[in-house]
Amino acid sequence: MKTATIPSVRVEPELREEVEQLLGEGESLSEFVEAAVRSAVHQRQNQAEFIARGLRSLERARQTGGYVEADEVLRKLEGKLLAARARKSAAHS
């Protein structure tokens, strides 16, 4: 497959210096930028999928009337948190 380039980006010299100080052993600035772009793309894809799942769930809830009250969700989460804290406390005893 033929490769393509990403447009160069102008940054303040201080930012470039910060990035260069963070490069791993043998890592080039280009490799760092590519990894950052890949990470941002992955994050945006995950965000879009999350929103799409939420919208589908909302539509199902509207169609079925299958809503769960926020107070009920918070009570269940609080119960899980208390149980996890109890397990952690018991493990440290």
Rosetta constraint file for C-alpha pairs under 8 A:
AtomPair CA 11 CA 15 HARMONIC 6.48 0.50
AtomPair CA 11 CA 16 HARMONIC 6.79 0.50
AtomPair CA 12 CA 16 HARMONIC 6.68 0.50
AtomPair CA 13 CA 17 HARMONIC 6.22 0.50
AtomPair CA 14 CA 18 HARMONIC 6.22 0.50
AtomPair CA 15 CA 19 HARMONIC 6.23 0.50
AtomPair CA 16 CA 20 HARMONIC 6.11 0.50
AtomPair CA 17 CA 21 HARMONIC 6.18 0.50
AtomPair CA 18 CA 22 HARMONIC 6.49 0.50
AtomPair CA 19 CA 23 HARMONIC 6.46 0.50
AtomPair CA 19 CA 29 HARMONIC 7.71 0.50
AtomPair CA 20 CA 29 HARMONIC 6.81 0.50
AtomPair CA 23 CA 27 HARMONIC 5.70 0.50
AtomPair CA 23 CA 28 HARMONIC 7.01 0.50
AtomPair CA 23 CA 29 HARMONIC 7.20 0.50
AtomPair CA 23 CA 32 HARMONIC 7.05 0.50
AtomPair CA 27 CA 31 HARMONIC 6.31 0.50
AtomPair CA 27 CA 32 HARMONIC 6.98 0.50
AtomPair CA 28 CA 32 HARMONIC 6.34 0.50
AtomPair CA 29 CA 33 HARMONIC 6.20 0.50
AtomPair CA 30 CA 34 HARMONIC 6.11 0.50
AtomPair CA 31 CA 35 HARMONIC 6.13 0.50
AtomPair CA 32 CA 36 HARMONIC 6.16 0.50
AtomPair CA 33 CA 37 HARMONIC 6.14 0.50
AtomPair CA 34 CA 38 HARMONIC 6.13 0.50
AtomPair CA 35 CA 39 HARMONIC 6.06 0.50
AtomPair CA 36 CA 40 HARMONIC 6.15 0.50
AtomPair CA 37 CA 41 HARMONIC 6.13 0.50
AtomPair CA 38 CA 42 HARMONIC 6.14 0.50
AtomPair CA 39 CA 43 HARMONIC 6.13 0.50
AtomPair CA 40 CA 44 HARMONIC 6.14 0.50
AtomPair CA 41 CA 45 HARMONIC 6.14 0.50
AtomPair CA 42 CA 46 HARMONIC 6.17 0.50
AtomPair CA 43 CA 47 HARMONIC 6.12 0.50
AtomPair CA 44 CA 48 HARMONIC 6.11 0.50
AtomPair CA 45 CA 49 HARMONIC 6.17 0.50
AtomPair CA 46 CA 50 HARMONIC 6.05 0.50
AtomPair CA 47 CA 51 HARMONIC 6.24 0.50
AtomPair CA 48 CA 52 HARMONIC 6.14 0.50
AtomPair CA 49 CA 53 HARMONIC 6.12 0.50
AtomPair CA 50 CA 54 HARMONIC 6.22 0.50
AtomPair CA 51 CA 55 HARMONIC 6.16 0.50
AtomPair CA 52 CA 56 HARMONIC 6.19 0.50
AtomPair CA 53 CA 57 HARMONIC 6.09 0.50
AtomPair CA 54 CA 58 HARMONIC 6.10 0.50
AtomPair CA 55 CA 59 HARMONIC 6.18 0.50
AtomPair CA 56 CA 60 HARMONIC 6.22 0.50
AtomPair CA 57 CA 61 HARMONIC 6.13 0.50
AtomPair CA 58 CA 62 HARMONIC 6.19 0.50
AtomPair CA 59 CA 63 HARMONIC 6.20 0.50
AtomPair CA 60 CA 64 HARMONIC 6.02 0.50
AtomPair CA 60 CA 65 HARMONIC 7.92 0.50
AtomPair CA 60 CA 66 HARMONIC 7.67 0.50
AtomPair CA 61 CA 65 HARMONIC 5.15 0.50
AtomPair CA 61 CA 66 HARMONIC 4.78 0.50
AtomPair CA 61 CA 67 HARMONIC 5.69 0.50
AtomPair CA 62 CA 66 HARMONIC 7.22 0.50
AtomPair CA 62 CA 67 HARMONIC 7.89 0.50
AtomPair CA 68 CA 72 HARMONIC 6.85 0.50
AtomPair CA 68 CA 73 HARMONIC 6.99 0.50
AtomPair CA 69 CA 73 HARMONIC 6.53 0.50
AtomPair CA 70 CA 74 HARMONIC 6.13 0.50
AtomPair CA 71 CA 75 HARMONIC 6.12 0.50
AtomPair CA 72 CA 76 HARMONIC 6.26 0.50
AtomPair CA 73 CA 77 HARMONIC 6.18 0.50
AtomPair CA 74 CA 78 HARMONIC 5.99 0.50
AtomPair CA 75 CA 79 HARMONIC 6.16 0.50
AtomPair CA 76 CA 80 HARMONIC 6.29 0.50
AtomPair CA 77 CA 81 HARMONIC 6.14 0.50
AtomPair CA 78 CA 82 HARMONIC 6.13 0.50
AtomPair CA 79 CA 83 HARMONIC 6.13 0.50
AtomPair CA 80 CA 84 HARMONIC 6.10 0.50
AtomPair CA 81 CA 85 HARMONIC 6.14 0.50
AtomPair CA 82 CA 86 HARMONIC 6.12 0.50
AtomPair CA 83 CA 87 HARMONIC 6.21 0.50
AtomPair CA 84 CA 88 HARMONIC 6.14 0.50
AtomPair CA 85 CA 89 HARMONIC 6.02 0.50
AtomPair CA 86 CA 90 HARMONIC 6.04 0.50
AtomPair CA 87 CA 91 HARMONIC 6.10 0.50
AtomPair CA 88 CA 92 HARMONIC 6.33 0.50
AtomPair CA 89 CA 93 HARMONIC 6.32 0.50
